[in-house]
Amino acid sequence: MRDILKGVSRSFYLTLAVLPSAVRNQVGLAYLFARAADTIADTDLIDRGQRLLFLKQFRAQFAEDHVDWEEIRAIQAVLIPHHTDLAERILLKRLEDCFRLYLEFASEDRARIRGLMGTLPNGMEMDLTRFPGDAARNLTALQTMDELDHYTYCVAGCVGEFWTRMMCAHLSSLAEWDEARMSALGVRFGKGLQITNILKDLARDLQRGRCYVPAALLKEAGLVPSDLLRTETLPAFRPVLRKLVAIARGHLDQGWVYTMAIPRHEVRLRLACMWPILLAGETLRLVVASEDLLNPAVTVKASRGTVYRVMALTTLTAGCGYIGTAYWGWLRKQMV
């Protein structure tokens, strides 16, 4: 599986590498399945209806403990020629290998992955059905905060549930955890990361016809989705931005509670949770300060140096809660 993972983001690869070995393959394979579903949904050269069909066929492989190899090969045959990205091509070519590895897992682990893949593609289907076009002229927005909350659950919150259940099943050090409570915190954790991604990618998503900022929230500021296509709208948009950042921060606060509940000697697991929260905090700090948030030509994200600094600080201090909490507290204050 290691060669299939070569194309993933470096930060995720390092997060996966630091996980306890008992859960590394299960989490890595679940990520590859999620990445494959996303690749199917985002293959723009294929008709939207066909992408929806393939996405549903892919999700159907997880409905029962059985794989329809002909359907997998049909997906590969259509999608592979449309991808020039090396990582995506490798993943699609090795999709059968991924499913064979999946079938080798214990039945309980397969059930946990099935649970994840029964929910996560719903968010991708929502992208294809809720947003009718792929350009700014087709701009469409989510309508309500409830709709945004449902979307963030489907694409990220459910990952927190999966992660918690997998960790509880394989790590004896978590035997005292209340799995239901910690799963709920895991959902908040995932939602916070997803809202962070939505905010940092806001301008580029708008150019793709997707406005994840609910129209009802924009209306409160006297705005409509198309206003966000103009960079000079940023001052008027800032009250909306502050509300969304506050929601993300609240979710990530619960993610930090989750992280601090991990026993201190489980350094690997602590680091795997600390890194995405602290990097999300660094990203939100940049989002709040950016004067170019609505400019699609500008990338708002933590630098590679920041990524390495976060990883070095937390690793060298062995996931120390005092130091990590102080850092998170400092980041929170920058998100205003």
C-alpha positions as CSV (number, residue, x, y, z in Angstrom):
1,M,0.0,0.0,0.0
2,R,2.9,2.3,0.6
3,D,3.5,2.9,-3.1
4,I,-0.2,3.9,-3.7
5,L,0.1,6.4,-0.9
6,K,3.1,8.2,-2.5
7,G,0.8,10.8,-4.1
8,V,-1.0,11.9,-0.9
9,S,-0.2,15.2,0.8
10,R,3.0,15.1,2.7
11,S,1.3,16.2,5.9
12,F,-1.2,13.4,5.7
13,Y,1.5,10.9,4.9
14,L,3.5,12.0,7.9
15,T,0.3,11.8,10.1
16,L,-0.3,8.3,8.8
17,A,3.3,7.3,9.4
18,V,3.1,8.4,13.1
19,L,-0.1,6.4,13.8
20,P,0.3,3.3,16.0
21,S,1.0,0.3,13.7
22,A,-2.1,-1.5,14.9
23,V,-4.4,1.0,13.0
24,R,-2.1,2.3,10.3
25,N,-3.2,0.1,7.4
26,Q,-6.9,0.4,8.2
27,V,-6.8,4.2,8.3
28,G,-4.5,4.4,5.3
29,L,-6.8,2.2,3.2
30,A,-9.9,4.1,4.3
31,Y,-8.2,7.3,3.1
32,L,-7.4,5.7,-0.3
33,F,-11.1,4.7,-0.7
34,A,-12.2,8.3,0.2
35,R,-9.6,9.7,-2.2
36,A,-10.9,7.3,-4.9
37,A,-14.5,8.5,-4.4
38,D,-13.3,12.1,-4.6
39,T,-11.4,11.4,-7.8
40,I,-14.6,9.9,-9.3
41,A,-16.7,12.9,-8.3
42,D,-14.1,15.4,-9.6
43,T,-13.4,14.0,-13.0
44,D,-14.6,17.0,-14.9
45,L,-14.1,15.6,-18.4
46,I,-16.8,13.0,-17.7
47,D,-20.5,13.9,-17.7
48,R,-21.9,14.8,-14.3
49,G,-24.6,12.2,-14.6
50,Q,-22.1,9.5,-15.3
51,R,-19.9,10.6,-12.4
52,L,-22.9,10.3,-10.1
53,L,-23.6,6.8,-11.5
54,F,-20.0,5.6,-10.9
55,L,-19.9,7.2,-7.5
56,K,-23.0,5.2,-6.5
57,Q,-21.6,2.1,-8.0
58,F,-18.4,2.6,-6.0
59,R,-20.3,3.2,-2.8
60,A,-22.4,0.1,-3.5
61,Q,-19.2,-2.0,-3.0
62,F,-19.4,-1.2,0.7
63,A,-23.1,-2.0,1.1
64,E,-22.3,-5.6,1.8
65,D,-19.2,-7.7,2.5
66,H,-18.8,-8.4,-1.2
67,V,-17.0,-6.7,-4.1
68,D,-18.3,-6.6,-7.7
69,W,-15.0,-6.8,-9.6
70,E,-16.7,-6.1,-13.0
71,E,-18.0,-2.8,-11.7
72,I,-14.6,-1.8,-10.3
73,R,-13.0,-2.6,-13.7
74,A,-15.7,-0.6,-15.5
75,I,-14.9,2.4,-13.3
76,Q,-11.2,2.0,-14.0
77,A,-11.7,1.7,-17.8
78,V,-13.7,4.9,-18.0
79,L,-11.8,7.1,-15.6
80,I,-8.1,6.2,-16.0
81,P,-7.8,7.7,-19.6
82,H,-9.1,11.0,-18.3
83,H,-6.5,11.5,-15.6
84,T,-3.0,13.0,-16.2
85,D,-2.3,13.4,-12.4
86,L,0.2,10.6,-11.6
87,A,-1.1,10.0,-8.1
88,E,-4.7,9.7,-9.2
89,R,-3.8,7.4,-12.1
90,I,-1.9,5.1,-9.7
91,L,-4.7,5.0,-7.3
92,L,-7.3,4.1,-10.0
93,K,-5.0,1.5,-11.5
94,R,-4.5,-0.1,-8.1
95,L,-8.1,0.1,-7.0
96,E,-8.5,-3.7,-7.3
97,D,-5.5,-4.1,-5.0
98,C,-7.1,-1.8,-2.5
99,F,-10.2,-3.9,-2.4
100,R,-8.2,-7.2,-2.1
101,L,-6.4,-5.7,0.9
102,Y,-9.7,-4.6,2.3
103,L,-11.1,-8.2,2.1
104,E,-8.1,-9.4,4.0
105,F,-8.9,-7.2,7.0
106,A,-10.8,-8.6,10.0
107,S,-14.6,-8.5,9.5
108,E,-15.0,-5.9,12.3
109,D,-12.5,-3.6,10.5
110,R,-14.3,-4.1,7.2
111,A,-17.6,-3.2,8.9
112,R,-16.0,0.1,10.2
113,I,-14.8,1.0,6.8
114,R,-18.2,0.1,5.3
115,G,-19.8,2.5,7.8
116,L,-17.5,5.3,6.7
117,M,-17.9,4.7,3.0
118,G,-21.7,4.5,3.4
119,T,-21.7,8.1,4.5
120,L,-18.7,9.9,3.1
121,P,-19.8,9.7,-0.6
122,N,-23.0,11.4,0.3
123,G,-21.1,14.7,0.6
124,M,-19.6,14.1,-2.9
125,E,-23.0,13.3,-4.3
126,M,-24.2,16.5,-2.7
127,D,-21.5,18.5,-4.5
128,L,-22.6,17.0,-7.9
129,T,-26.3,17.5,-7.3
130,R,-26.5,20.7,-5.2
131,F,-24.1,22.6,-7.5
132,P,-25.3,22.4,-11.1
133,G,-22.3,23.8,-12.9
134,D,-18.5,24.0,-12.8
135,A,-17.9,27.7,-13.4
136,A,-18.6,31.1,-11.7
137,R,-21.5,31.7,-14.0
138,N,-23.3,28.7,-12.5
139,L,-22.7,29.9,-8.9
140,T,-25.0,28.2,-6.4
141,A,-24.9,28.4,-2.6
142,L,-26.0,26.2,0.2
143,Q,-29.1,27.7,1.7
144,T,-29.0,27.2,5.5
145,M,-26.6,26.6,8.3
146,D,-28.2,23.2,8.8
147,E,-27.3,22.3,5.2
148,L,-23.7,23.3,5.8
149,D,-23.6,21.3,9.0
150,H,-25.0,18.2,7.2
151,Y,-22.4,18.6,4.5
152,T,-19.5,18.9,6.9
153,Y,-20.7,15.8,8.7
154,C,-20.9,13.8,5.5
155,V,-17.4,14.8,4.2
156,A,-15.5,15.0,7.5
157,G,-17.5,14.5,10.7
158,C,-18.1,10.9,9.8
159,V,-14.4,10.4,9.6
160,G,-14.1,11.4,13.2
161,E,-16.6,8.7,14.1
162,F,-14.7,6.1,12.1
163,W,-11.3,7.1,13.5
164,T,-12.6,6.9,17.1
165,R,-14.2,3.5,16.6
166,M,-11.1,2.1,14.9
167,M,-8.8,3.4,17.7
168,C,-11.0,2.1,20.5
169,A,-11.1,-1.4,18.8
170,H,-7.4,-1.7,18.5
171,L,-5.7,0.3,21.3
172,S,-6.1,-1.1,24.8
173,S,-5.0,2.2,26.3
174,L,-8.4,3.6,25.2
175,A,-10.4,1.0,27.1
176,E,-11.7,3.6,29.5
177,W,-13.0,5.9,26.8
178,D,-16.8,6.4,26.4
179,E,-16.9,5.5,22.7
180,A,-20.2,7.3,22.1
181,R,-19.0,10.5,23.7
182,M,-15.6,10.5,22.1
183,S,-17.2,9.7,18.7
184,A,-19.4,12.8,19.1
185,L,-16.2,14.8,19.9
186,G,-14.6,13.2,16.8
187,V,-17.5,14.5,14.7
188,R,-16.9,18.0,15.9
189,F,-13.1,17.6,15.2
190,G,-13.8,16.6,11.6
191,K,-16.3,19.4,11.1
192,G,-13.8,22.0,12.3
193,L,-11.2,20.8,9.8
194,Q,-13.7,20.9,7.0
195,I,-14.9,24.4,7.7
196,T,-11.3,25.5,7.8
197,N,-10.8,23.9,4.3
198,I,-14.0,25.7,3.0
199,L,-12.7,29.1,4.2
200,K,-9.2,28.7,2.8
201,D,-10.5,27.5,-0.6
202,L,-13.4,29.9,-0.7
203,A,-12.4,31.9,-3.7
204,R,-11.4,28.9,-5.9
205,D,-14.6,27.1,-5.0
206,L,-16.6,30.2,-6.1
207,Q,-14.9,30.0,-9.5
208,R,-16.1,26.4,-9.7
209,G,-19.7,27.5,-9.1
210,R,-19.7,26.3,-5.4
211,C,-20.6,28.6,-2.5
212,Y,-20.5,26.7,0.7
213,V,-21.3,29.9,2.7
214,P,-25.0,29.6,3.3
215,A,-27.2,32.1,1.5
216,A,-29.1,32.8,4.7
217,L,-25.9,33.8,6.5
218,L,-24.9,36.1,3.6
219,K,-28.3,37.7,3.7
220,E,-27.8,38.7,7.2
221,A,-24.9,40.9,6.0
222,G,-26.9,42.2,3.0
223,L,-25.0,40.0,0.5
224,V,-25.8,37.4,-2.1
225,P,-23.5,34.7,-3.3
226,S,-22.5,36.5,-6.5
227,D,-21.1,39.4,-4.4
228,L,-18.3,37.1,-3.3
229,L,-16.9,37.0,-6.8
230,R,-15.8,40.6,-6.4
231,T,-12.6,41.1,-4.2
232,E,-13.8,44.4,-3.0
233,T,-16.7,42.7,-1.2
234,L,-14.3,41.4,1.5
235,P,-14.9,44.2,4.1
236,A,-18.7,43.6,3.9
237,F,-18.1,39.8,4.1
238,R,-15.9,40.0,7.2
239,P,-18.8,39.7,9.8
240,V,-19.9,36.5,8.0
241,L,-16.3,35.3,8.0
242,R,-15.9,35.9,11.7
243,K,-19.0,33.8,12.4
244,L,-17.8,30.9,10.4
245,V,-14.3,31.1,11.9
246,A,-15.9,31.1,15.4
247,I,-17.9,28.0,14.4
248,A,-14.7,26.3,13.2
249,R,-12.8,27.3,16.3
250,G,-15.6,25.9,18.5
251,H,-15.4,22.6,16.7
252,L,-11.7,22.5,16.9
253,D,-11.8,23.3,20.6
254,Q,-13.7,20.0,21.0
255,G,-11.1,18.4,18.8
256,W,-8.5,19.6,21.3
257,V,-10.6,18.1,24.2
258,Y,-10.5,14.9,22.2
259,T,-6.8,15.0,21.8
260,M,-6.1,15.8,25.5
261,A,-8.2,12.7,26.4
262,I,-5.6,10.5,24.7
263,P,-3.3,9.0,27.3
264,R,0.1,10.8,27.5
265,H,2.0,7.6,26.7
266,E,0.1,7.3,23.4
267,V,2.5,9.9,21.9
268,R,1.9,8.7,18.3
269,L,-1.8,9.0,18.5
270,R,-1.6,12.4,20.2
271,L,0.7,13.8,17.5
272,A,-1.7,12.5,14.8
273,C,-4.5,14.5,16.3
274,M,-2.4,17.6,17.4
275,W,-1.0,18.2,14.0
276,P,-4.2,18.8,12.0
277,I,-5.7,21.0,14.7
278,L,-2.7,23.2,15.1
279,L,-2.3,23.4,11.3
280,A,-6.0,24.3,11.0
281,G,-5.4,27.0,13.6
282,E,-2.5,28.4,11.6
283,T,-4.6,28.4,8.5
284,L,-7.5,30.1,10.2
285,R,-5.1,32.7,11.5
286,L,-4.1,33.4,7.9
287,V,-7.7,33.4,6.7
288,V,-8.7,36.1,9.2
289,A,-5.7,38.3,8.4
290,S,-5.8,37.9,4.6
291,E,-6.7,40.9,2.4
292,D,-6.9,38.6,-0.6
293,L,-9.3,35.9,0.6
294,L,-11.7,36.5,-2.3
295,N,-8.9,36.5,-4.9
296,P,-8.8,33.1,-6.6
297,A,-5.2,33.8,-7.7
298,V,-4.0,33.8,-4.1
299,T,-3.4,30.7,-2.1
300,V,-4.2,31.0,1.6
301,K,-2.5,28.1,3.5
302,A,0.2,27.4,6.1
303,S,3.6,27.4,4.6
304,R,5.8,24.2,4.5
305,G,8.0,25.9,7.1
306,T,5.0,26.3,9.4
307,V,4.1,22.6,8.9
308,Y,7.6,21.5,9.9
309,R,7.6,23.9,12.9
310,V,4.4,22.5,14.3
311,M,5.6,18.9,13.8
312,A,9.0,19.6,15.3
313,L,7.6,21.4,18.4
314,T,5.1,18.7,19.2
315,T,7.4,15.8,18.4
316,L,10.4,17.1,20.4
317,T,8.1,17.7,23.4
318,A,6.5,14.2,23.0
319,G,3.0,15.6,22.5
320,C,3.2,17.5,25.7
321,G,-0.3,18.7,26.6
322,Y,0.9,21.9,28.4
323,I,2.9,23.1,25.4
324,G,0.4,22.0,22.8
325,T,-2.5,23.7,24.8
326,A,-0.5,26.9,25.1
327,Y,0.1,26.9,21.4
328,W,-3.5,26.3,20.6
329,G,-4.6,29.0,23.0
330,W,-2.3,31.5,21.3
331,L,-3.7,30.5,17.9
332,R,-7.3,30.9,19.1
333,K,-6.5,34.5,20.0
334,Q,-5.3,35.2,16.5
335,M,-8.6,34.2,14.9
336,V,-10.5,37.4,15.6
